[in-house]
Amino acid sequence: MKYSIFSLARAALSGHKNWQRTWRDATPKDHYDVVIIGGGGHGLATAWFLASEYGIRNVAVLEKGWIGSGNAGRNTTIIRSNYGLPGNTGFYELSMKLWERMEQDLNYNTMVSQRGVVNLYHSDAQRDAYARRGNTMRINGIDAELLDLAAVKKMMPFLNFSNARFPVQGGLLQRRGGTARHDAVVWGYAHAASALGVDIIQNCEVTGFTRDANGKVTGVETSRGRIGAGKVGMAVAGSSSRVADMAGLRLPIESHVLQAFVSEAIKPVIPNVITFGAGHFYVSQSDKGGLVFGGDIDGYNSYAQRGNMPVMEDVCEGGMALMPMIGRVRLLRQWGGIMDMSMDGSPIIDKTPVDGLYLNAGWCYGGFKATPGSGLVFAHLLARDEPHKEAEKFRLDRFQRGAMIDEKGQGAQPNLH
Amino acid sequence: MRIVCPFCGERELGEFSYLGDAKSVRPVAGASQDEVYDYVYLRDNIAGVTSENWYHGGGCRAWLKISRNTLTHEISSVEPAAGAGAKQVAK
């Protein structure tokens, strides 16, 4: 169905009883041109771009649970393109531009809100680093403004400006950054992809790969039977190592848990997205009023979708250092998602050494903002068998070649990225 | 998650740092480029029981070898990493 002012009015006037399903809950066919493993934002976006941009419509998205039940359904919803290194800068800006036209492209309200992202700085060295990053962004045609203390005070008067240890000195602002509604992104891609003929198959867990005599992948074994495929793309977030293991691959990835938090709803107070540069804390306020915030990963390998107390304490300390006013706000809920932490903190989008198997992995904890860009470049790779020009640096062999994209300069330490 | 240090007893997680897979063995001098790549970058990343190195920086500062289930966070054994000598100290 196509949403319009008339379809909304018609549904409203008939008591909201005649809404149609927004995507088809398909049963698997015997064979597809492309099978995507993983019905999160990236997998669904890939399917939609395959159908809409590259004309490949005989596509299935296989999801172990229900679509959007993993990290896509539980994240801190931030979108931005304030990256400094070649490879990242162009890619995230591509993604940002796709966010800006997503609702028109998908005919779905994904609540993209360009409320601005401010990274605060607390020392001269950090100011210089942010100035450099801002300049890099502007050279590449991306908006960035370096704010001084007076500008930050005007924009966010509620911050603690008398913190003796980590005084706020200013911030780097990207006005085009902001938030989007994570569930709506999943539903929007499902809605638009399904309308173009993509099969979205839920409760379908991949348990193995079928290969021909030459080792080429010819399909997948699933909990709903064997499904043949010309090509198979993996977009399974924190489970990349486990799925790749079924094809005999070891990846430069560790799985770690990241916790995030939502407070009870309060009146509108935080106008934008704020990150606390002295620690690791970031916060925005949802349209329902809850404060949505997070910080570091727990820092050790984990597939348990829950976190531990020390990081929770650390995140709340970061919040209190920045905004003492939230001290009496109650925490409503907390969750832990599993992340692919790659060895340089950047994603991997490439063919694998196994013929017919393609990899979209290693998003660390920044995968949400990449959703549309990731879908476009992965669809390009699947359709054309060569990398999209904005994803040329995300190759799997970059670790062997010494061509890391290490935005934080931490080296091969996944728990520090 | 709490860890029972063989020297200090049961302590909270915040006292410890995670230092990765205990199974990886540092390649000897003269190892091939592939062996070094394998050691530095590739990971088994097991869903299940793994053996890992932890450092008790907030306590006795000993290196520990811990068996832990990455699906449940359940810890099945904690040993001093240094081997027999350290085990004697533990008694």
Interface residues (C-beta under 8 A of the other chain):
Chain A: S241 R242 R250 L251 P252 I253 E254 S255 G299 Y300 N301 S302 Y303 A304 R306 N308 M309 P310 E313 M343 F399 Q400 A412 N415
Chain B: M1 E12 L13 G14 S17 Y18 D21 Q33 Y37 V40 Y41 L42 R43 D44 N45 I46 A47 T50 E52 T70 L71 T72 H73
